[in-house]
Amino acid sequence: MKVIMLDIDGVLVSGKAAAQSGDPKFLPPGSIALVNEILEQTGALIVVSSTWRRDSDCKDRLLRAGLLDRFHPVWQTPPFLDRSRMKRRYQRGCEIAVWQSLNQAQRYAILDDAPDILPEQRPFHVKTDYETGLGPSHVEQAIRILNA
């Protein structure tokens, strides 16, 4: 099983797109198409690691925006409750590690603009820039990671 750990702000919703639309919850069709390309080229499933996962309509919003319905049955990373200083530094990475320990994806790619991943996850991190979001080079990198 292959999985995309999907952040939304800074990946699907860039700072530029949010400013242009005036709606921080606007999901640009171009970004959705890029994630769909990764899904189609790799057969991966989606796990939402973004704080958007806490919104009750997160999955529905993504589907309405055109994201392929390729969600893992456990489609959200769990909240990480250890608030120690060290763990907060790597909060997203810890949440992903907990999900991975429970679900055992063989391959995964982390699409995220933030650096708060664990050192051992760096080879799987496709780091985007908050202002510009997901682009074609990120898609190529994610496909390489997932199809390796």
C-alpha positions as CSV (number, residue, x, y, z in Angstrom):
1,M,0.0,0.0,0.0
2,K,1.2,3.5,-0.9
3,V,0.0,6.6,0.8
4,I,0.2,10.3,0.4
5,M,0.3,12.2,3.7
6,L,-1.4,15.4,2.5
7,D,-1.1,18.8,4.1
8,I,-3.5,21.4,2.6
9,D,-2.3,24.9,3.5
10,G,0.9,25.5,1.6
11,V,0.4,22.5,-0.6
12,L,-3.1,22.6,-2.2
13,V,-3.9,26.1,-0.9
14,S,-0.8,28.4,-1.5
15,G,-0.5,31.8,0.1
16,K,-0.8,33.3,-3.3
17,A,-4.0,31.4,-4.2
18,A,-5.6,32.2,-0.8
19,A,-4.8,35.9,-1.3
20,Q,-6.1,36.0,-4.9
21,S,-9.4,34.2,-4.0
22,G,-9.9,36.0,-0.7
23,D,-11.0,32.6,0.7
24,P,-8.5,30.6,2.7
25,K,-10.6,27.5,2.2
26,F,-10.6,27.8,-1.6
27,L,-9.2,24.7,-3.2
28,P,-7.5,25.6,-6.6
29,P,-8.4,23.2,-9.4
30,G,-4.8,23.2,-10.6
31,S,-3.5,21.9,-7.3
32,I,-6.2,19.3,-7.1
33,A,-5.3,18.1,-10.6
34,L,-1.6,17.7,-9.5
35,V,-2.5,15.5,-6.5
36,N,-4.8,13.5,-8.8
37,E,-1.9,13.0,-11.2
38,I,0.2,11.5,-8.3
39,L,-2.7,9.3,-7.3
40,E,-3.2,8.0,-10.9
41,Q,0.5,7.5,-11.5
42,T,1.2,5.6,-8.3
43,G,-2.1,4.0,-7.1
44,A,-1.6,5.7,-3.7
45,L,-4.2,6.4,-1.2
46,I,-4.7,9.7,0.7
47,V,-4.3,10.4,4.4
48,V,-5.0,14.0,5.4
49,S,-2.3,15.2,7.8
50,S,-3.3,18.8,7.7
51,T,-5.1,20.6,10.5
52,W,-8.0,20.7,8.1
53,R,-8.6,17.1,9.1
54,R,-10.3,18.4,12.2
55,D,-13.0,20.1,10.2
56,S,-16.1,17.8,10.0
57,D,-16.5,18.6,6.2
58,C,-12.8,18.2,5.3
59,K,-13.2,15.0,3.2
60,D,-16.4,16.3,1.5
61,R,-14.8,19.6,0.6
62,L,-11.8,17.8,-1.0
63,L,-14.1,15.5,-3.0
64,R,-16.3,18.4,-4.1
65,A,-13.2,20.2,-5.3
66,G,-12.4,17.3,-7.6
67,L,-9.9,15.2,-5.6
68,L,-10.2,11.6,-6.5
69,D,-12.0,9.4,-4.0
70,R,-8.8,7.5,-3.1
71,F,-8.9,7.9,0.7
72,H,-7.4,5.3,3.0
73,P,-10.0,3.8,5.3
74,V,-8.1,5.6,8.2
75,W,-7.9,8.9,6.2
76,Q,-6.7,11.2,9.0
77,T,-3.6,11.2,11.0
78,P,-4.4,11.1,14.8
79,P,-3.8,14.1,17.0
80,F,-0.5,13.8,18.8
81,L,-1.0,14.5,22.5
82,D,2.6,14.6,23.8
83,R,3.2,18.4,24.2
84,S,6.8,18.1,25.4
85,R,9.0,20.7,23.8
86,M,10.9,18.2,21.7
87,K,7.8,16.5,20.4
88,R,6.1,19.9,19.5
89,R,9.1,20.6,17.3
90,Y,8.2,17.5,15.3
91,Q,4.4,17.4,15.8
92,R,3.4,16.6,12.2
93,G,6.1,14.0,11.9
94,C,5.0,12.4,15.2
95,E,1.4,12.3,14.0
96,I,2.5,10.6,10.8
97,A,4.6,8.2,12.7
98,V,1.7,7.2,14.9
99,W,-0.5,6.7,11.9
100,Q,2.2,4.6,10.2
101,S,2.8,2.4,13.2
102,L,-0.9,1.5,13.2
103,N,-1.5,1.2,9.5
104,Q,1.9,0.1,7.9
105,A,2.0,1.7,4.5
106,Q,4.8,0.1,2.5
107,R,5.6,3.5,0.8
108,Y,4.6,7.0,1.6
109,A,5.3,10.5,0.6
110,I,4.7,13.5,2.8
111,L,3.4,16.6,0.9
112,D,3.9,19.4,3.3
113,D,5.3,23.0,3.4
114,A,6.3,22.7,7.1
115,P,9.6,21.3,8.4
116,D,8.1,19.6,11.5
117,I,8.8,16.1,10.3
118,L,11.1,13.5,12.0
119,P,14.6,13.1,10.7
120,E,13.9,9.6,9.5
121,Q,11.0,10.9,7.4
122,R,13.1,13.4,5.4
123,P,13.7,11.1,2.4
124,F,9.9,10.9,2.0
125,H,9.2,14.6,2.5
126,V,8.2,16.6,-0.6
127,K,8.6,20.1,0.8
128,T,6.6,22.8,-0.9
129,D,6.8,26.5,-0.3
130,Y,3.8,28.1,1.4
131,E,3.5,31.0,-1.0
132,T,3.6,28.9,-4.2
133,G,2.3,25.5,-3.1
134,L,2.4,22.2,-5.1
135,G,4.0,22.4,-8.5
136,P,5.1,20.0,-11.3
137,S,8.5,19.3,-9.8
138,H,6.9,18.2,-6.5
139,V,4.6,15.9,-8.4
140,E,7.7,14.3,-10.1
141,Q,9.4,13.9,-6.7
142,A,6.3,12.3,-5.1
143,I,5.9,9.9,-7.9
144,R,9.6,8.9,-7.7
145,I,9.3,8.3,-3.9
146,L,6.1,6.3,-4.2
147,N,7.1,4.2,-7.2
148,A,10.7,3.4,-5.9
